[in-house]
C-alpha cells in the first residue's frame, strides 16, 4: 500500500517511523482515526481493508468506509468509490453509480477521475455518454499531468478518432506520456522512432517501458522483438522476458493502482473494431477543434 495513503490522516511525526515499519500498528491507528470521524482516515482505512494491509482483507467493510469518506465530499474518496462500483468491490457492479462518482470527483478537477470517467464512457458495455465529454475529460486530465491520458490522446490523434489522423500530433502526445512515466507512451514513442530508423533512441524508450510495464506487456513486447534483425532490439526482447517475472511479483495492490487510476487494460470502445499495436483503438465522434495539438 502507498505510504501516503497511510499518512493521509493527521498522525504525529514522531510516530511515522513505527507506522511505516509496523503495518498492524498503522492499521490500528488509522482505524481509531477513522472511527473518530476523520474522512481522510476513513478512506485510508478503507484502502487498508481493500488490500489486507495490516489487517484482514474485507471488501464489504472497505466499501462501507470508502463510501462514508466520500459522503464528506472528498474527491479522492469519490474516485475510489467509483472504482468500487465499477469493479464490484464490496458491492454489486453498477456502472451508472461508478460514472456518478467519477463525475463528482472530475468536477473537483481530480485528474484520475476524469480519466476513469472517459474510459468508462468509451467501454462497449459502459454508461451512455457523449463521446465529446470523454474527449474533454481526457484533455483536462492530460493538462493536469496525467501521462495515461496523454497516451490516450496520442492514440486518438494517430488513429483518427476525431477527423483525420495526425501523426505529428500523436508523436508529441506519446512523447509527453513517455516523459511522464507511461509505459505505453514510451512504447509508442519507440515504435515511431523505429519507423523513422532511429533505433538507438527507440531502444532507450523501450527499456524505459519495460522497466515499469506489467508482466503481460513485457512478455508481449519481448515476443515482438525476439527475432528482430537488429541486435539492439533483440537485447530489448531479452530484457523484457527477464523483467516479466519481476513485474509479476511487483504487481501493485488494488489501492496503489485504483486510488489513483487504472491498471487493467481498457475495454474496446463502442462502434469500432479493434486494431493497432498492443491495444484497442477507440473512436470518438466529437467535433474537431476540441482536441489540442
C-alpha positions as CSV (number, residue, x, y, z in Angstrom):
1,X,0.0,0.0,0.0
2,X,1.2,3.5,-0.7
3,X,2.7,5.1,2.4
4,X,1.0,8.3,1.6
5,X,-2.4,6.6,2.0
6,X,-1.4,5.6,5.5
7,X,-0.5,9.1,6.5
8,X,-3.4,10.9,4.9
9,X,-4.9,11.3,8.3
10,X,-3.1,13.7,10.7
11,X,-0.8,11.5,12.6
12,X,2.1,12.8,14.8
13,X,5.5,13.0,13.1
14,X,7.1,11.1,16.0
15,X,5.0,8.0,15.2
16,X,5.7,7.9,11.5
17,X,8.6,5.5,11.7
18,X,6.6,2.9,13.6
19,X,3.6,3.4,11.3
20,X,5.7,2.6,8.3
21,X,7.5,-0.3,9.9
22,X,4.6,-2.0,11.6
23,X,1.5,-2.5,9.3
24,X,-0.6,-3.8,12.1
25,X,0.1,-0.8,14.4
26,X,-0.5,1.5,11.5
27,X,-3.8,-0.2,10.7
28,X,-4.9,0.2,14.4
29,X,-4.0,3.9,14.5
30,X,-5.8,4.6,11.2
31,X,-8.8,2.7,12.3
32,X,-9.0,4.7,15.5
33,X,-8.9,7.9,13.5
34,X,-11.5,6.6,11.1
35,X,-13.9,5.7,13.9
36,X,-13.4,9.2,15.3
37,X,-14.8,10.6,12.1
38,X,-11.8,11.8,10.2
39,X,-12.8,11.5,6.5
40,X,-9.2,11.1,5.2
41,X,-8.6,8.3,7.8
42,X,-11.8,6.6,6.7
43,X,-10.5,6.5,3.2
44,X,-7.1,5.2,4.3
45,X,-8.8,2.6,6.5
46,X,-10.9,1.5,3.5
47,X,-7.8,1.1,1.4
48,X,-6.2,-1.0,4.1
49,X,-9.2,-3.2,4.3
50,X,-9.2,-3.5,0.5
51,X,-5.6,-4.6,0.4
52,X,-5.4,-6.5,3.7
53,X,-2.6,-4.2,4.7
54,X,-2.0,-4.6,8.5
55,X,-5.5,-6.2,8.8
56,X,-7.6,-9.0,7.3
57,X,-8.9,-8.2,3.8
58,X,-12.6,-7.3,3.9
59,X,-14.1,-5.9,0.7
60,X,-17.5,-5.3,2.2
61,X,-16.1,-3.3,5.1
62,X,-13.7,-1.5,2.7
63,X,-16.6,-0.3,0.6
64,X,-18.5,1.0,3.6
65,X,-15.6,3.0,4.9
66,X,-14.8,4.4,1.5
67,X,-18.4,5.3,1.0
68,X,-18.5,7.0,4.4
69,X,-15.4,9.0,3.5
70,X,-16.9,10.0,0.1
71,X,-20.0,11.4,1.9
72,X,-17.8,14.1,3.3
73,X,-17.2,15.4,-0.2
74,X,-13.6,14.4,-0.8
75,X,-12.6,13.9,-4.4
76,X,-10.1,11.1,-3.7
77,X,-12.8,9.1,-1.9
78,X,-15.4,9.8,-4.6
79,X,-13.0,8.5,-7.3
80,X,-12.2,5.4,-5.2
81,X,-15.9,4.8,-4.6
82,X,-16.3,4.9,-8.3
83,X,-13.7,2.1,-8.7
84,X,-15.6,0.0,-6.1
85,X,-18.8,0.4,-8.1
86,X,-17.1,-0.3,-11.4
87,X,-15.3,-3.4,-10.3
88,X,-17.7,-4.8,-7.7
89,X,-15.5,-4.4,-4.6
90,X,-17.8,-4.9,-1.6
91,X,-20.9,-4.1,-3.7
92,X,-22.5,-5.2,-7.0
93,X,-21.1,-3.8,-10.2
94,X,-23.0,-0.6,-11.1
95,X,-21.5,1.4,-13.9
96,X,-24.1,4.1,-13.6
97,X,-23.1,4.7,-9.9
98,X,-19.4,4.5,-10.9
99,X,-19.9,7.2,-13.5
100,X,-21.7,9.4,-11.0
101,X,-18.9,9.1,-8.5
102,X,-16.2,9.7,-11.2
103,X,-18.1,12.7,-12.5
104,X,-18.4,14.2,-9.0
105,X,-14.6,13.9,-8.5
106,X,-13.9,15.1,-12.0
107,X,-15.9,18.3,-11.4
108,X,-13.5,18.9,-8.5
109,X,-10.6,18.6,-11.0
110,X,-9.5,15.1,-10.0
111,X,-7.3,14.1,-12.9
112,X,-7.7,10.4,-12.4
113,X,-11.4,10.6,-12.0
114,X,-11.5,12.5,-15.3
115,X,-9.5,9.7,-17.0
116,X,-11.6,7.0,-15.3
117,X,-14.9,8.6,-16.5
118,X,-13.6,8.9,-20.0
119,X,-12.6,5.2,-20.1
120,X,-16.0,4.2,-18.7
121,X,-17.8,6.2,-21.4
122,X,-15.6,4.5,-24.1
123,X,-16.3,1.0,-23.0
124,X,-18.6,-1.1,-25.1
125,X,-20.6,-2.1,-22.0
126,X,-20.1,1.3,-20.4
127,X,-22.5,4.0,-19.5
128,X,-24.3,6.1,-22.1
129,X,-22.5,9.4,-22.6
130,X,-21.4,11.9,-25.1
131,X,-18.1,10.9,-26.6
132,X,-17.3,14.6,-26.7
133,X,-17.4,14.5,-22.9
134,X,-15.0,11.6,-22.8
135,X,-12.6,13.5,-25.0
136,X,-12.9,16.6,-22.9
137,X,-12.2,14.6,-19.8
138,X,-9.0,13.2,-21.4
139,X,-7.8,16.6,-22.3
140,X,-8.4,18.0,-18.9
141,X,-6.7,15.0,-17.3
142,X,-3.7,15.3,-19.6
143,X,-3.4,19.0,-18.9
144,X,-3.3,18.2,-15.2
145,X,-0.3,16.0,-15.9
146,X,-1.9,12.5,-16.3
147,X,0.5,10.6,-18.5
148,X,-2.0,7.9,-19.3
149,X,-4.5,10.5,-20.6
150,X,-1.6,11.9,-22.8
151,X,-1.1,8.4,-24.2
152,X,-4.8,8.1,-25.0
153,X,-4.8,11.4,-26.8
154,X,-1.8,10.2,-28.8
155,X,-3.8,7.2,-30.0
156,X,-6.7,9.4,-30.7
157,X,-4.5,11.5,-33.0
158,X,-2.8,8.6,-34.6
159,X,-5.9,6.6,-35.3
160,X,-8.1,9.5,-36.2
161,X,-10.8,9.1,-33.6
162,X,-11.7,12.7,-34.5
163,X,-11.1,13.9,-38.0
164,X,-8.1,12.7,-40.0
165,X,-5.1,11.0,-38.3
166,X,-2.3,13.4,-37.3
167,X,0.9,11.6,-36.8
168,X,2.9,14.6,-35.8
169,X,0.5,15.5,-33.0
170,X,0.3,11.8,-32.0
171,X,4.1,11.6,-31.6
172,X,4.1,14.7,-29.4
173,X,1.4,13.3,-27.1
174,X,3.2,9.9,-26.9
175,X,6.5,11.6,-26.0
176,X,4.8,13.7,-23.3
177,X,3.3,10.5,-21.9
178,X,6.6,8.7,-22.0
179,X,8.3,11.5,-20.2
180,X,5.5,11.3,-17.6
181,X,6.3,7.6,-16.9
182,X,3.6,5.9,-19.0
183,X,5.0,2.6,-20.3
184,X,2.6,2.6,-23.2
185,X,3.6,6.1,-24.2
186,X,7.2,5.0,-24.1
187,X,6.4,2.0,-26.3
188,X,4.5,4.1,-28.8
189,X,7.3,6.7,-28.9
190,X,9.8,3.9,-29.6
191,X,7.5,2.4,-32.3
192,X,7.5,5.7,-34.2
193,X,11.3,6.1,-33.8
194,X,11.8,2.6,-35.2
195,X,9.7,3.5,-38.2
196,X,11.9,6.6,-38.6
197,X,15.0,4.4,-38.5
198,X,16.2,5.8,-35.1
199,X,16.9,2.5,-33.4
200,X,19.2,4.0,-30.8
201,X,16.6,6.4,-29.3
202,X,13.9,3.7,-29.7
203,X,15.9,1.3,-27.6
204,X,16.1,3.9,-24.9
205,X,12.4,4.3,-24.7
206,X,11.7,0.6,-25.0
207,X,14.0,0.0,-22.0
208,X,12.1,2.7,-20.1
209,X,8.8,1.0,-21.0
210,X,10.0,-2.5,-19.9
211,X,11.2,-1.0,-16.6
212,X,7.7,-0.1,-15.4
213,X,5.4,-2.2,-17.5
214,X,3.3,-5.1,-16.1
215,X,4.3,-8.7,-16.8
216,X,1.9,-9.4,-19.7
217,X,3.1,-6.3,-21.5
218,X,6.7,-7.3,-21.0
219,X,6.0,-10.7,-22.4
220,X,4.2,-9.4,-25.5
221,X,6.9,-6.8,-26.2
222,X,9.6,-9.5,-25.8
223,X,7.9,-11.7,-28.3
224,X,7.5,-8.8,-30.7
225,X,11.3,-8.2,-31.0
226,X,12.6,-11.7,-30.2
227,X,13.7,-12.4,-33.8
228,X,14.4,-8.9,-34.9
229,X,17.3,-8.3,-37.4
230,X,18.7,-5.5,-35.2
231,X,20.7,-6.9,-32.2
232,X,19.8,-3.9,-30.1
233,X,16.1,-4.7,-30.3
234,X,16.8,-8.4,-29.7
235,X,18.6,-7.3,-26.5
236,X,15.4,-5.4,-25.5
237,X,13.4,-8.5,-26.1
238,X,15.7,-10.5,-23.8
239,X,15.4,-7.7,-21.2
240,X,11.6,-7.8,-21.5
241,X,11.4,-11.5,-20.9
242,X,13.8,-11.2,-17.9
243,X,11.7,-8.4,-16.4
244,X,8.3,-10.1,-16.8
245,X,8.6,-12.4,-13.7
246,X,9.9,-9.5,-11.6
247,X,7.0,-7.3,-12.8
248,X,4.5,-10.1,-11.8
249,X,6.0,-10.2,-8.3
250,X,5.9,-6.4,-8.0
251,X,2.3,-6.0,-9.2
252,X,0.7,-3.1,-7.4
253,X,-2.1,-3.7,-4.9
254,X,-5.6,-2.6,-5.6
255,X,-5.3,0.7,-3.6
256,X,-1.9,1.6,-5.2
257,X,-3.4,1.4,-8.6
258,X,-7.0,2.3,-8.1
259,X,-6.9,5.0,-5.6
260,X,-5.2,7.0,-8.4
261,X,-6.1,5.4,-11.6
262,X,-6.4,2.2,-13.6
263,X,-4.1,-0.7,-14.3
264,X,-6.4,-3.0,-16.2
265,X,-6.4,-3.0,-20.0
266,X,-9.0,-0.7,-21.5
267,X,-12.1,-2.3,-23.0
268,X,-12.6,-1.5,-26.6
269,X,-15.0,1.3,-27.5
270,X,-18.4,1.1,-29.0
271,X,-18.8,1.1,-32.7
272,X,-15.1,0.4,-33.5
273,X,-13.2,-2.7,-34.5
274,X,-10.1,-3.5,-32.5
275,X,-6.9,-2.5,-34.3
276,X,-3.5,-1.1,-33.6
277,X,-0.4,-2.2,-31.7
278,X,-0.7,-3.7,-28.2
279,X,-4.2,-2.5,-27.6
280,X,-7.6,-1.5,-29.0
281,X,-8.4,1.6,-30.9
282,X,-11.1,3.9,-29.5
283,X,-13.3,6.0,-31.6
284,X,-14.5,9.5,-30.5
285,X,-17.2,11.0,-32.7
286,X,-16.8,14.6,-31.4
287,X,-16.4,17.8,-33.3
288,X,-12.9,18.8,-34.4
289,X,-11.3,21.5,-32.5
290,X,-11.8,20.1,-29.0
291,X,-8.5,18.2,-29.2
292,X,-5.4,20.3,-28.6
293,X,-2.4,19.9,-30.8
